[in-house]
């Protein structure tokens, strides 16, 4: 599974249930918390695109072993 996390924010902002949006801020930790509990592991990344909008994108490749 390929994920594009956007817009990136610090953990405390992205994990705040009162965060404003849409788009709602996200962070790598939120993806890990949501996916790793279901047996999905980060295989590649995270990668930042230095040409992205204010470096607010993060690309991650996840796999689940069956």
Residue frames as qw, qx, qy, qz and C-alpha x, y, z in Angstrom:
[[0.000, 0.894, 0.449, 0.000, 0.00, 0.00, 0.00],
 [0.414, 0.244, 0.008, 0.877, 1.37, 3.38, -0.98],
 [0.189, -0.839, -0.459, 0.223, 0.48, 6.38, 1.15],
 [0.298, 0.457, 0.020, 0.838, 0.95, 10.06, 0.51],
 [0.348, -0.644, -0.524, 0.435, 0.66, 11.92, 3.79],
 [0.173, 0.266, 0.140, 0.938, -0.40, 15.53, 3.29],
 [0.218, 0.817, -0.307, 0.437, -0.37, 18.07, 4.90],
 [0.691, -0.067, -0.558, 0.455, 2.34, 17.10, 7.37],
 [0.308, -0.809, 0.098, -0.491, 2.30, 18.59, 10.83],
 [0.041, 0.420, -0.785, 0.454, 4.14, 17.99, 14.09],
 [0.323, -0.199, -0.923, 0.058, 2.83, 15.01, 16.10],
 [0.012, -0.353, -0.623, 0.698, 1.11, 17.16, 18.73],
 [0.356, 0.317, -0.094, -0.874, -0.82, 19.08, 16.06],
 [0.460, 0.117, -0.726, -0.497, -1.67, 16.09, 13.85],
 [0.350, -0.192, -0.906, 0.138, -2.82, 13.90, 16.75],
 [0.150, 0.159, 0.429, -0.876, -4.99, 16.63, 18.29],
 [0.183, 0.477, 0.855, 0.090, -8.65, 15.61, 17.82],
 [0.107, 0.846, 0.339, -0.397, -9.57, 19.31, 17.70],
 [0.340, -0.252, 0.452, 0.785, -7.23, 20.04, 14.77],
 [0.457, 0.624, 0.144, -0.617, -8.84, 22.19, 12.12],
 [0.191, -0.111, 0.809, 0.545, -9.43, 21.05, 8.57],
 [0.885, 0.122, 0.331, 0.305, -10.07, 19.87, 5.94],
 [0.803, 0.149, -0.572, 0.081, -7.45, 19.06, 4.99],
 [0.723, -0.681, 0.077, -0.090, -6.69, 17.66, 8.41],
 [0.101, 0.759, -0.638, 0.075, -3.01, 17.56, 9.42],
 [0.991, -0.064, -0.112, -0.021, -1.28, 14.18, 9.53],
 [0.144, -0.763, 0.629, -0.036, 2.04, 12.79, 10.73],
 [0.496, 0.304, -0.810, -0.069, 4.05, 9.61, 10.27],
 [0.098, -0.101, 0.849, -0.510, 3.21, 8.50, 13.81],
 [0.634, 0.197, 0.273, -0.697, -0.54, 8.62, 13.05],
 [0.732, 0.353, -0.469, -0.345, -0.03, 6.27, 10.09],
 [0.302, 0.276, -0.880, 0.242, 2.10, 3.92, 12.18],
 [0.325, -0.014, 0.675, -0.662, -0.47, 3.89, 14.99],
 [0.717, 0.276, 0.077, -0.636, -3.31, 3.17, 12.56],
 [0.760, 0.408, -0.436, -0.258, -1.61, 0.51, 10.42],
 [0.244, 0.426, -0.841, 0.226, 0.92, -1.38, 12.53],
 [0.485, -0.107, 0.659, -0.565, -1.76, -2.67, 14.90],
 [0.843, 0.332, 0.162, -0.391, -3.26, -4.53, 11.92],
 [0.832, -0.086, 0.464, 0.293, -0.02, -6.23, 10.87],
 [0.561, 0.781, 0.098, 0.257, 0.93, -3.64, 8.25],
 [0.645, -0.511, 0.106, 0.558, 4.61, -2.71, 8.35],
 [0.222, 0.912, -0.189, -0.290, 6.54, 0.14, 6.79],
 [0.905, 0.124, 0.254, 0.318, 8.73, -1.34, 4.05],
 [0.530, 0.271, 0.154, 0.789, 10.17, 1.71, 2.30],
 [0.045, -0.734, -0.135, -0.664, 10.39, 5.32, 3.28],
 [0.272, 0.857, 0.385, -0.210, 9.37, 7.66, 4.54],
 [0.506, 0.183, 0.307, 0.785, 10.51, 9.80, 1.65],
 [0.050, 0.791, 0.230, -0.565, 10.22, 13.56, 1.49],
 [0.555, 0.576, 0.366, 0.476, 9.96, 15.26, -1.86],
 [0.363, -0.393, -0.086, 0.841, 12.12, 18.37, -1.70],
 [0.018, -0.116, -0.416, -0.902, 10.04, 19.86, -4.51],
 [0.191, -0.580, -0.790, -0.061, 6.74, 19.36, -2.72],
 [0.171, -0.795, -0.192, -0.549, 4.57, 22.15, -1.42],
 [0.276, -0.747, 0.375, -0.475, 6.56, 23.53, 1.54],
 [0.269, 0.273, -0.902, 0.200, 7.85, 20.00, 2.20],
 [0.573, -0.125, 0.412, -0.698, 4.42, 18.98, 3.48],
 [0.891, 0.167, -0.252, -0.338, 4.32, 15.60, 1.70],
 [0.327, -0.462, 0.820, -0.089, 5.59, 12.27, 2.94],
 [0.790, 0.226, -0.425, -0.379, 5.50, 9.08, 0.85],
 [0.404, -0.378, 0.799, -0.237, 5.53, 5.66, 2.54],
 [0.653, 0.149, -0.645, -0.369, 5.25, 2.11, 1.18],
 [0.552, -0.298, 0.609, -0.485, 3.54, -0.40, 3.47],
 [0.533, 0.115, -0.790, -0.281, 3.13, -4.19, 3.23],
 [0.721, -0.300, 0.380, -0.495, 1.10, -6.77, 5.07],
 [0.179, 0.282, -0.938, -0.094, 2.39, -10.31, 5.36],
 [0.798, -0.125, -0.082, -0.584, -0.38, -12.88, 5.16]]
